[in-house]
Amino acid sequence: MVCGRFFRDSSSPPWVIHTLLVGAATVAIGAAAHRAYLLHRHGRSRVLGIIPARYKSSRFEGKPLALISGKPLIQRTWERAKLATTLDSLIVATDDERIAECCRGFGADVVMTSESCENGTERCQEALLKLRAKYDVVVNIQGDEPVFDSDVIDGLVHALQADRTAVLSTAVTSLKLEDAADTKRVKCVVDNHGHAIYFSRGLLPFNKLGQANPNFPYLLHLGIYCYDSKFLMLYPRLNSTPLQLEEDLEQLKVLEHGYTIKVVKVNHEAHAVDIPSDIPKIEALMNGESVS
């Protein structure tokens, strides 16, 4: 299930009701959004999924090739992404021949990119440049989440197709209270139209008591992006910005340059492989889901 369910309770405090309504506004799968999606689909119809993958990593070198229950991590991610119904094509973009050889071995299409790409977005942009086919929408799929829900991809594509004011869409989910102070967990706040106001490694919003409110529905950003392809081609040419550099969050550059990001709330927990010790946890989760 892509969309979170939201209920208005007349006994709830006003700020809770307001926040639930904001959450509901982030979900572009309702009847009105679907009508808008059909209206604008002709402008953003062809969709490409790209899984950026690099071998070098300060915390886990060779991570895409690490085995997860007998299969490379990159293959696990590719198999999940193949389940999305909105993708016309799916490729792996990498700068390493070892990853490329592995991916070709299980049937994935591969585009080789340079080692100079600073992040996954730039790698996606370079890969798009090298393809002869024309695509209107590009989904940047994190290569280190082997158990993500493919419905998230479909929800982001539909949201971007429905919202012509946004240049990209991204996903959030509920933040666990124990992760409130974790700077590796990026938080997000949105407006009444489901557009991002800000992303931060600190807690958002931050109250005057200086502590997390157990009753507030904080949002956790999931690192998957769905781009209008024209904007993706522009992105690398945008100058770096102060907030982007201070927080080390590439999406802030988009906001600081005045562009709009559509936010979709999903029922999905992030289970990424960041370090080798994450692998047994992922394998246990996959066994519980009966993933082959």
Secondary structure by P-SEA (a helix, b strand, c coil): ccbbbbbbbccccaaaaaaaaaaaaaccccaaaaaaaaaccccccbbbbbbbbbccccccccccccccccccaaaaaaaaaaacccccbbbbbbccaaaaaaaaaabbbbbbbccccccaaaaaaaaaaaccccccbbbbcccccccccaaaaaaaaaaaaaccccccccccccccccccccccccccccccccccccccccccccccccccccccbbbbbccbbbbaaaaaaacccccccaaaaaaccaaaaaaaabbbbbbbbccccccccccccaaaaaaaaaaaaccc
